[in-house]
Structure formats: structure tokens, C-alpha cells
Amino acid sequence: MGTWGSGNFESDPAREYLSSFLDGLVAEIAEAMDGDPVAIEADEYEGVVVPCRLELLHVLIRAGHTSDTPLRPELVRHWKQRYLAIWERTIDELEPALGFKEERRAVLNRTFDQLAEAAAERLT
């Protein structure tokens, strides 16, 4: 195993861990997005956690960390379409406070879009 620098991710074991972590985040998102749509409704656990995972991926990719399996921007766009369709269908049932729906929609759009953009840049 090699070490090429003093940084936290500058050794083979650290890179292996990071790659596994990133792949795990992608797998968790994919599982939620491919599963029962009820699970990603606005008030369900996965409906809340999927955007958190997306943002974590974005931060790590922007920091230059990737796994051996690149994240495809078209997959992120597919996830966005599915997620937002379900979110739009279920958010009103929760009777959100005035302005929340619009603010949250903007955050969700930005979260998906910035990850898709970062994924596209990593492929070039």
C-alpha cells in the first residue's frame, strides 16, 4: 500500500475507504430512487435523506474526491425528475407554511442540478 502525501486521503487505504463511501452513497440513493415511491414522499425518511446524500456527494466531488465508478449526470437528472414529481404530488398534503414550498423546491432543484453539473465536469 502506498502513501503519496500527508493529506487524509493521500494513501491507498484512505482512497479505498473514500471510494467505498462514495459508492455506498450512490447505492443508497439509487435504492431509494428505484424503490417504492412512497418511501421518497416529502415526509418520509428517504424523502428527507436523499437530498442530504446528494449534497454530500456534491461536496466530495467538488473537493476532487471520486470513486472508481463515475456518477453519470444523466442518472442525476433522472433521479431529479422522479424525486420532484413525487415531492410535488405529496408536499401539499403536509400543509406547508407560506413560502416553504417554493423555498424548498428551489433548494431541491439546486441540489440536484449542482450534483449533475459536478458529475459532468468530472467526466470531461
Long-range contacts (C-beta under 8 A, 24 or more apart in sequence): 9-65, 18-60, 18-65, 18-67, 19-66, 19-67, 19-68, 20-67, 22-57, 22-60, 22-65, 22-66, 22-67, 23-67, 23-68, 23-69, 25-53, 25-56, 25-57, 26-57, 26-67, 26-69, 26-71, 28-53, 29-53, 29-54, 29-57, 29-79, 33-78, 33-79, 33-82, 33-83, 37-82, 37-86, 40-82, 40-83, 40-86, 40-87, 41-86, 41-87, 41-89, 41-90, 42-86, 42-87, 42-90, 42-91, 42-93, 42-94, 43-90, 43-94, 47-86, 47-87, 47-90, 50-79, 50-83, 51-107, 51-108, 51-111, 54-79, 54-111, 54-112, 54-115, 55-111, 55-115, 57-115, 58-111, 58-114, 58-115, 58-118, 61-115, 61-118, 61-119, 61-122, 62-118, 66-122, 70-119, 70-122, 70-123, 71-115, 71-119, 71-122, 72-119, 72-123, 73-116, 73-117, 73-119, 73-120, 73-123, 75-119, 76-112, 76-115, 76-116, 76-119, 77-112, 77-116, 79-112, 80-109, 80-112, 80-113, 80-116, 83-108, 83-112, 84-108, 84-109, 84-112
